[in-house]
Amino acid sequence: MYQTLDAIDGKQARRTGCQSSFGELFDHGCDALSTIFGTLGTVLCLQSDKSFLSFGVMLCAYLTFAGAHVQTYFKGCLQFGLIDVTEIQLSGMMIMIVCSVKPDYWTARV
């Protein structure tokens, strides 16, 4: 729902002529905050006592977010790759769905 609304507001602002530099900056700031909280939620769902796993998940989310913005700055447009921000968000959602169905999935011993 967040991802859909995030895409719609920019398109609506451009269509109505209400876009501004401040609006774009504010949107990217909200995206950065949601990335932090979404990633922290995913890390909490993993229930890992391994700090390198938590660090890896956080680093992956940060690099895809920052990489998309750096690419847009230098190329002037956002090009999507095989694994991008959307795929990282979808993988986090899948982890959360698994945790909601079987809460001890990540910590259960075989």
C-alpha positions as CSV (number, residue, x, y, z in Angstrom):
1,M,0.0,0.0,0.0
2,Y,2.8,2.4,0.9
3,Q,4.6,1.7,-2.4
4,T,1.5,2.3,-4.5
5,L,0.6,5.5,-2.7
6,D,4.2,6.7,-2.9
7,A,4.2,6.3,-6.7
8,I,0.7,7.9,-7.1
9,D,1.5,11.1,-5.3
10,G,4.4,12.0,-7.6
11,K,2.4,11.3,-10.7
12,Q,-0.5,13.3,-9.4
13,A,1.7,16.3,-8.6
14,R,3.3,16.2,-12.0
15,R,-0.1,15.9,-13.7
16,T,-1.6,18.8,-11.9
17,G,1.6,21.0,-12.1
18,C,2.0,21.1,-8.3
19,Q,5.5,19.5,-8.2
20,S,8.3,21.3,-6.4
21,S,11.8,20.7,-5.3
22,F,10.7,20.7,-1.7
23,G,8.0,18.2,-2.5
24,E,10.5,15.8,-4.1
25,L,12.9,16.3,-1.1
26,F,10.1,15.7,1.4
27,D,9.1,12.5,-0.6
28,H,12.6,11.2,-0.5
29,G,12.9,11.9,3.2
30,C,9.7,9.9,3.8
31,D,11.1,7.1,1.7
32,A,14.3,7.1,3.7
33,L,12.4,6.8,7.0
34,S,10.1,4.1,5.7
35,T,13.1,2.2,4.5
36,I,14.7,2.3,7.9
37,F,11.5,1.2,9.7
38,G,10.6,-1.4,7.1
39,T,14.1,-2.9,7.3
40,L,14.1,-2.9,11.1
41,G,10.7,-4.7,11.0
42,T,12.2,-7.3,8.7
43,V,15.3,-7.8,10.9
44,L,13.1,-8.2,14.0
45,C,11.0,-10.8,12.1
46,L,14.2,-12.8,11.4
47,Q,14.8,-13.1,15.2
48,S,18.4,-13.6,14.7
49,D,21.1,-13.4,17.3
50,K,23.6,-13.1,14.6
51,S,24.6,-9.5,14.2
52,F,26.1,-10.0,10.7
53,L,22.7,-11.2,9.4
54,S,21.0,-8.0,10.7
55,F,23.9,-5.9,9.4
56,G,23.6,-7.6,6.0
57,V,19.9,-7.0,5.7
58,M,20.3,-3.3,6.7
59,L,23.2,-2.8,4.3
60,C,21.3,-4.4,1.4
61,A,18.3,-2.1,2.0
62,Y,20.5,1.0,2.3
63,L,22.6,0.3,-0.8
64,T,19.6,-0.3,-3.0
65,F,17.9,2.9,-1.7
66,A,21.1,5.0,-2.0
67,G,22.1,3.4,-5.3
68,A,18.7,4.3,-6.9
69,H,19.1,7.9,-5.9
70,V,22.7,8.2,-7.0
71,Q,21.8,6.6,-10.3
72,T,18.9,9.1,-10.8
73,Y,21.2,12.0,-9.9
74,F,23.9,11.1,-12.4
75,K,21.9,9.6,-15.3
76,G,18.9,11.9,-15.0
77,C,16.4,9.0,-14.9
78,L,15.8,5.9,-12.8
79,Q,16.5,2.7,-14.6
80,F,15.4,-0.5,-13.0
81,G,17.6,-3.6,-12.8
82,L,17.0,-7.2,-12.0
83,I,17.2,-6.7,-8.3
84,D,16.1,-3.2,-7.2
85,V,14.3,-1.4,-4.4
86,T,10.9,-3.1,-5.3
87,E,12.4,-6.6,-5.1
88,I,14.1,-5.8,-1.7
89,Q,10.7,-4.5,-0.4
90,L,8.9,-7.6,-1.7
91,S,11.5,-9.9,-0.1
92,G,11.0,-8.1,3.2
93,M,7.2,-8.6,2.9
94,M,7.7,-12.3,2.2
95,I,9.8,-12.6,5.3
96,M,7.1,-10.9,7.3
97,I,4.4,-13.2,5.8
98,V,6.4,-16.3,6.8
99,C,6.8,-14.9,10.3
100,S,3.1,-14.3,10.6
101,V,2.2,-17.8,9.5
102,K,5.0,-19.6,11.5
103,P,6.5,-17.2,14.1
104,D,9.4,-19.6,15.0
105,Y,10.4,-20.4,11.5
106,W,13.8,-18.7,11.6
107,T,14.7,-19.9,15.1
108,A,13.3,-23.5,15.0
109,R,16.0,-26.2,14.9
110,V,15.5,-29.1,12.4
